Amino acid sequence: MIAFLKKEFKEIFKTYRLWVIPLIFLLIGLSSPASAKFLPDLLEGQLKAEGVVLKLPEPSDFEAFVQYFKNLTQLGLIAIILLSAGLVSDEKAKGILAQVLTKPVSRPAIVLAKWLAQGSWLILSFIVGALGCYLYTLALFDKASASRFLYANLFYLPYLLLIFSLSLAISAAMRSQMATALIAFVGFFLISITATLGQNYARYSPAYLANLSHKALSKSVSFSEATWPIATTTSLIAIFLIVGIWVFSRQEV
Amino acid sequence: MSAIEIQDLTKTFGTKIAVDQLSLAVPQGSVFGFLGPNGAGKTTTLRILTGLARPSAGQALIFGVDISKNLQEISRRIGYLPENPAFYGWMRAREYLNFCADLFNLSAEERNERINTLLDFVKLNDVDQQIQNYSRGMKQRLGLAQALINNSDILFLDEPTSALDPIGRKEVLDMIADLSKSKTIFFSTHILSDVERVCDRVAMLDKGRLVIESDLETLKNDYIEPVFTLEFDGSPDLFTKLLAGLIWVVDVQTHKQTIVVRTNDLGTAQRELPKLVARTSLPLRRLEVGELSLEDIFMKVLS
C-alpha cells in the first residue's frame, strides 16, 4: 500500500495532473463570478442594440456562488470522470499492471492507494477553485458571505468524492478508459435524477447534497438535513470501492 | 524437484482452447526454450505460470507449490518479462526499479546495491531520461532488470528478442546466457536460432498441445538427417540423373548450380557421393555435410 501511495503521489507531482486538475477548478472558480457580474451587462447591451430595453436586477455574490456550483456540476464533475476514468483501466490496457501484478502486491492496495492519493489531490484542487471563486467574488462585488459559501462547499464535497469514487471503481473493473467514462456518465446521470424523485425520496439522495449547497447560499441549513444524503453518499462510496476492488481482484489482467 | 511442473494444464476462452492438456517439467537450473508458432498458446501458458491468468483445468507448480493456491509466496521467487514490457512513462529507470524494490520490501542497503548492479548489467546506468523516451531495446533491458529485482530463482521471458534489431537481440541473448549460470529460465520464443544459442532443453507447442519435449542434444540426434550440399561449375543435371532411384537418397533439391541431397544412410552417402561426382567429370566447387537446423526440425515436427 505504501509503495503504491508513494508512486501515486509521485505521479501527481510529475505529470500533467499537478496543474491540470487545480487549473480546471480554478477556471470554474474564477469564471463563475465573472459571468455573474458581466453577463447581465452584456445581455442588456446586446438587447439595447436590438431596440429592446431590459433592466436586470443588479447581480450579487449570491448569483456568483450559484453560478459556481452550477458550473461545478456541469463541468467539474464531467472533468473528474474524464480524468479518473483511466486511473486503473489505462494501466491495464497498456500492460503496466500485468508486469506489476506478478510481484507480491495486493490488488485492493492498488485501488485504495489511487483513491487516497488522487482523492486528496482532488480535494486540494477543489479548495483552490473555491478559494479562487470566493476571493474573486469579493473583489468584484465588494462583499461575499464566507460562512454561507463554506457550508455550501462542505455539502458539495462528498457528492464530488462520490462521482470520483464511482469513476475509479468502474475503472478498476473495466479495461478501457472510454468504456469506463461512458458507464460513469450513465451512473452520474442516474445518481443526479434521484434528486428529482420527490421530497420523500430525494432527501436520501447523494445528489440532494447539490441542492443543499444551493440552499445553503441563501439561508442557513441545519446539518441534520444533510445527515441522510451524507450517509447514503458515504455508503455508496464504500459500496462502489468494494465492488470495484472485488471485480479487479478476480480479473485476469 | 522440478523448478516448474505443469500437469494437464488447460485454458479455454469460450469455445477456443488456448492450452490443451499441457504437461511438462522444467528442471532446476535449465534454460528451457518454449517454442511454437504465433498463437500456439505460449503467452497464455506464461500468464498462467506467473499468476496473471487462471487455468480452466489442470495445475501448475513452482518448486512444488501450486500457483493458484499460493501466488504471494511464488511471486517472491519469480521474475517476469512480458513480450512488450510496459512502464510508467514519467519514471526514470532507477525510479522504476526503486518502486519494484518497494513491492518486495527490500532494505535500503540491499536495494541500492541491487539497483546499481542491475543498471550496470542492463547497461542503463548512464541513462537519465524518462522511460517514455526509451527505445524498444532499452525498454526490453529495463524489463529484464525489473524481473531480476528480487534476485528471482525462475525467470519467465516471453518472446524477449522478437521485436529487437540484431544488436538489441545479441545484447539480450548475452544477458540471458549470463543469467543461465544461476537461474532457471523459461523462455518462450518463435526464433529458433535464439533457442539454439541459449537453451539446453526445449518444448514445442502447436495449437495449445505439446508436440515434443526434449533436451536440445537428444532432439537433434533423434531428428538427425544428414544433408549434403554440392556446388558445381556448370549445370548439375547429369549428377541429378545419377542420384535417381538410389535407396539411400531421401530427397534431392536443385538450385541453379547447387544440389542439396538428403540421405538416410550417412556412411553410404559419404562413400558414394564423391564416386558419383568423379563419374560425371563435372568440376566440383564445394561439398559440404550439414545437419538439419532446429528450424528444419521444427517444421518437420509440426508437419
Contacts between the chains, C-beta under 8 A, distances in Angstrom:
chain1	res1	chain2	res2	distance
A	2	B	102	7.3
A	3	B	99	6.5
A	3	B	102	3.5
A	3	B	103	5.3
A	6	B	99	7.7
A	6	B	102	6.8
A	7	B	88	7.4
A	7	B	99	5.5
A	7	B	102	7.9
A	10	B	91	7.9
A	10	B	95	7.6
A	11	B	88	6.8
A	11	B	90	6.6
A	14	B	90	4.7
A	14	B	91	7.9
A	15	B	90	5.2
A	94	B	86	4.9
A	95	B	82	6.2
A	95	B	84	5.9
A	95	B	85	7.7
A	95	B	86	3.8
A	96	B	86	4.5
A	96	B	87	6.5
A	96	B	88	6.4
A	98	B	47	7.9
A	98	B	52	5.6
A	98	B	82	6.0
A	98	B	86	7.6
A	99	B	80	7.0
A	99	B	82	5.8
A	99	B	85	6.3
A	99	B	86	6.1
A	99	B	87	7.7
A	99	B	143	7.5
A	99	B	146	7.0
A	100	B	103	7.2
A	101	B	51	7.4
A	101	B	52	6.3
A	102	B	50	4.5
A	102	B	51	6.4
A	102	B	52	6.6
A	102	B	75	6.0
A	102	B	78	6.8
A	102	B	79	7.8
A	102	B	80	4.2
A	103	B	75	5.7
A	103	B	100	6.6
A	103	B	103	4.5
A	103	B	104	6.7
A	103	B	150	7.4
A	104	B	72	5.2
A	104	B	75	4.6
A	104	B	76	5.6
A	104	B	103	6.4
A	104	B	104	6.6
A	105	B	103	5.5
A	252	B	47	7.5
A	252	B	52	6.3
A	252	B	53	4.5
A	252	B	54	6.5
A	253	B	52	5.7
